[in-house]
Amino acid sequence: MFEKFGEFHSAAELNEAAAGFLEEGDRESIFALAQENGLDREDAEDYIEGMMGELASPSMAAAGRIAVWRTSLSAPDKDFSEKMAGKVILDLLQTMITDPKIAEAVMQKSNGPEEIYGAIREEARKHSSGTGQGRMAVACGTDRQLEGIIRTYFLESKKLKARIAALYTVDGEGKR
């Protein structure tokens, strides 16, 4: 993921790199930068032509990061469950990046869907019934509850485990 230019942790960092390439007249590096960060070539062209003052707004940069995560989820080393859970997480996250705080936070994380799924799976292991050969169900609750988990991961990560554990209570909100 980010082999050529490294991982940027904000739209501002990404735009600074693009501005440097633009100042040098290095169009190809701008296109490569956009591609590596999940941005459309057409947006890079608009930026080069001066139709956009920056390569990516915070929500565009976050959408690009989500696109990069989608690509990494298709890697052969990912199991089916991880791919499906990651897809659901990313689909929901895509709708959440209109919130500037979420868009900014997406850029600060390296492995969002993998970490969220890992935390959900870890809690599911604690509640596994032990039936079958190591089988366990991974619960993420309703869309609303999953959105809460995603929001907690990005904005209050220290509370993530408690938020997920609440799924296993009577009401799914932490109350028995």
KOLLUMKE-768623 format. One line per 8 residues: number of its first residue (from 1); their letters; for each residue y, x negated, z negated of N, C-alpha, C. Coordinates in steps of 0.2 Angstrom, whole numbers. Layout:
// KOLLUMKE-768623
NUM = a = Y/X/Z/Y/X/Z/Y/X/Z  ...
***
This chain:
// KOLLUMKE-768623
1 = mfekfgef = -6/-4/0/0/0/0/6/-4/0  11/-5/2/17/-10/1/16/-17/1  12/-19/6/10/-26/7/16/-30/10  20/-28/14/25/-32/18/31/-32/13  34/-27/11/40/-27/7/40/-26/0  34/-24/-3/33/-23/-10/35/-16/-11  34/-14/-18/35/-7/-20/42/-7/-23  46/-2/-20/52/0/-22/52/5/-28
9 = hsaaelne = 56/4/-33/56/9/-39/61/14/-39  65/14/-34/71/19/-33/73/20/-26  76/25/-24/78/26/-17/84/21/-16  88/19/-21/93/14/-21/90/8/-19  85/5/-22/82/-1/-20/80/-1/-13  77/4/-11/74/5/-4/80/5/1  86/8/-1/92/9/4/95/2/4  95/-2/-2/98/-9/-2/94/-13/3
17 = aaagflee = 87/-13/3/84/-17/8/85/-15/15  86/-8/16/87/-6/23/94/-8/25  99/-8/21/106/-10/22/106/-17/24  102/-21/21/102/-29/22/99/-30/29  94/-26/31/91/-27/38/96/-24/43  99/-19/41/104/-16/46/110/-21/47  112/-24/42/118/-29/42/115/-35/47  109/-37/46/106/-42/50/104/-40/58
25 = gdresifa = 105/-34/59/103/-31/65/96/-31/67  92/-31/61/84/-31/62/81/-24/62  82/-21/68/79/-14/68/72/-14/67  68/-19/69/61/-18/68/59/-18/61  62/-22/57/61/-22/50/63/-16/46  68/-12/49/69/-6/46/64/-1/48  61/-1/54/56/3/56/50/2/52  48/-4/51/42/-6/47/43/-4/39
33 = laqengld = 49/-5/37/51/-3/30/50/5/29  52/8/34/52/16/34/44/17/34  40/14/39/33/16/39/30/14/33  31/9/30/27/7/24/29/11/18  35/14/18/37/19/13/36/26/14  32/28/20/30/35/21/36/39/24  41/35/27/47/39/30/46/39/37  49/44/40/48/46/48/52/40/52
41 = redaedyi = 49/38/57/53/34/62/59/37/64  59/43/65/65/47/68/71/46/63  69/46/56/75/45/51/77/38/51  73/33/52/75/26/53/79/26/59  78/29/64/82/29/70/89/32/69  89/37/66/95/40/64/100/36/59  96/32/55/100/28/50/103/22/54  99/19/59/101/14/63/107/16/67
49 = egmmgela = 107/22/70/112/24/74/118/26/71  118/26/64/124/28/60/124/35/58  119/39/60/119/46/59/118/48/52  115/43/48/114/44/41/117/38/37  120/39/32/123/34/28/118/30/24  112/32/23/107/29/20/100/30/23  95/26/22/89/27/25/85/33/22  86/34/15/82/39/12/86/42/6
57 = spsmaaag = 87/48/5/89/51/-1/84/51/-6  85/52/-13/80/52/-18/74/56/-16  75/62/-14/70/67/-12/66/64/-6  69/61/-1/66/59/5/61/53/3  64/48/-2/60/43/-4/54/45/-8  55/50/-12/49/53/-16/44/56/-11  46/60/-6/42/62/-1/38/57/3  41/51/4/38/46/7/33/43/3
65 = riavwrts = 34/42/-4/29/39/-9/23/44/-9  25/51/-9/19/55/-9/15/54/-2  18/53/3/14/52/9/10/46/9  13/41/6/9/34/5/3/36/0  4/40/-5/-2/41/-10/-7/45/-6  -5/50/-2/-10/54/2/-14/49/7  -11/44/10/-15/40/14/-20/36/9  -17/33/4/-22/29/-1/-28/34/-3
73 = lsapdkdf = -27/40/-4/-32/45/-6/-38/45/-1  -36/44/5/-42/44/10/-46/38/11  -45/33/6/-49/27/6/-56/28/5  -60/24/8/-68/25/7/-70/24/0  -66/21/-4/-69/20/-11/-67/26/-15  -64/31/-13/-62/37/-17/-68/42/-16  -70/44/-22/-75/49/-22/-72/56/-20  -76/61/-18/-74/67/-16/-70/71/-21
81 = sekmagkv = -72/71/-27/-68/74/-32/-61/71/-33  -61/65/-33/-54/62/-34/-50/63/-28  -53/63/-22/-49/65/-16/-46/72/-16  -51/77/-18/-49/84/-19/-43/85/-24  -45/82/-30/-40/83/-36/-33/80/-34  -33/74/-31/-27/71/-28/-23/75/-23  -27/78/-19/-24/82/-14/-20/88/-17  -23/91/-22/-20/97/-26/-14/95/-30
89 = ildllqtm = -15/89/-33/-9/86/-37/-3/85/-32  -5/81/-26/1/80/-22/4/86/-19  0/91/-17/3/97/-14/8/100/-19  6/100/-25/10/103/-30/16/99/-31  15/92/-32/21/88/-33/26/88/-27  23/89/-21/28/90/-15/33/95/-16  31/101/-20/36/106/-21/40/105/-27  39/100/-31/43/98/-37/48/93/-36
97 = itdpkiae = 48/89/-30/53/84/-29/60/86/-28  61/93/-27/68/95/-26/72/94/-33  68/93/-38/71/92/-45/73/84/-45  79/82/-45/81/75/-45/77/71/-50  76/74/-56/73/70/-61/66/68/-59  62/73/-56/55/72/-53/56/67/-48  60/68/-43/60/63/-37/62/56/-39  66/55/-44/67/48/-47/61/46/-50
105 = avmqksng = 58/50/-54/52/47/-58/46/46/-53  45/49/-48/40/48/-43/41/41/-40  47/38/-39/48/32/-37/46/26/-42  46/28/-48/45/23/-53/38/22/-55  33/27/-52/26/26/-54/22/23/-48  17/19/-49/13/16/-44/7/20/-42  4/24/-46/-2/27/-45/-2/34/-47  3/38/-46/3/45/-49/-3/49/-49
113 = peeiygai = -5/51/-43/-11/56/-43/-17/53/-46  -18/46/-45/-24/43/-48/-24/43/-56  -18/42/-58/-17/41/-66/-18/48/-69  -15/53/-65/-15/60/-68/-23/63/-68  -26/61/-62/-33/63/-62/-37/60/-67  -36/53/-68/-40/49/-73/-39/52/-80  -33/54/-81/-31/57/-88/-35/64/-89  -35/68/-84/-38/74/-84/-46/73/-85
121 = reearkhs = -48/68/-81/-56/67/-81/-58/64/-88  -54/60/-91/-55/57/-97/-56/62/-102  -51/67/-102/-51/73/-107/-57/77/-106  -59/78/-100/-65/82/-98/-71/79/-101  -72/73/-101/-78/69/-103/-78/71/-111  -73/71/-114/-73/73/-122/-76/80/-123  -75/84/-118/-77/91/-119/-83/93/-115  -87/88/-112/-92/89/-108/-98/92/-112
129 = sgtgqgrm = -102/97/-109/-107/100/-113/-113/96/-113  -114/91/-108/-119/86/-108/-125/89/-105  -125/95/-101/-130/98/-98/-131/95/-91  -136/94/-88/-138/91/-82/-137/83/-83  -137/80/-77/-137/73/-77/-130/70/-77  -127/70/-83/-120/67/-84/-115/72/-80  -117/78/-80/-112/82/-76/-106/84/-81  -101/85/-78/-95/88/-82/-90/91/-78
137 = avacgtdr = -87/96/-80/-82/100/-76/-75/97/-78  -71/96/-73/-64/94/-74/-60/100/-73  -56/101/-79/-52/107/-79/-45/105/-78  -41/108/-74/-34/107/-74/-30/113/-75  -33/119/-77/-30/125/-78/-27/128/-72  -22/132/-73/-19/136/-68/-14/131/-64  -11/134/-59/-6/130/-55/0/128/-60  2/133/-64/7/132/-69/6/127/-74
145 = qlegiirt = -1/127/-76/-3/122/-81/-3/115/-78  -5/115/-72/-6/108/-68/1/106/-67  6/110/-65/13/108/-64/16/105/-71  14/108/-76/16/106/-83/13/99/-84  7/98/-82/4/91/-83/8/86/-79  9/88/-73/12/83/-68/19/82/-71  23/87/-73/30/86/-75/29/81/-81  25/82/-86/24/78/-92/22/71/-90
153 = yfleskkl = 18/70/-85/16/63/-83/22/60/-81  26/63/-77/32/59/-74/38/59/-79  39/64/-83/45/64/-87/44/62/-95  38/63/-97/36/62/-104/29/59/-105  28/54/-102/21/51/-101/17/51/-108  21/49/-113/18/48/-120/14/55/-122  17/61/-119/14/67/-121/8/70/-117  6/65/-112/2/68/-107/-5/70/-110
161 = kariaaly = -8/65/-114/-15/67/-117/-15/73/-121  -10/74/-125/-9/81/-128/-8/87/-124  -5/86/-119/-4/91/-114/-10/93/-110  -14/88/-109/-21/89/-105/-26/92/-111  -26/90/-117/-30/92/-122/-29/99/-123  -23/102/-122/-21/109/-124/-25/113/-119  -27/111/-113/-31/115/-109/-38/117/-112  -40/114/-117/-47/115/-120/-46/119/-126
169 = tvdgegkr = -40/122/-127/-39/127/-133/-40/134/-130  -41/138/-135/-42/145/-133/-37/148/-128  -31/147/-129/-26/150/-124/-23/145/-119  -26/139/-119/-24/134/-114/-17/131/-115  -14/133/-120/-7/130/-122/-7/126/-128  -13/125/-131/-13/121/-137/-14/126/-143  -15/132/-143/-16/136/-148/-23/139/-148  -26/139/-154/-33/142/-155/-33/149/-157
***
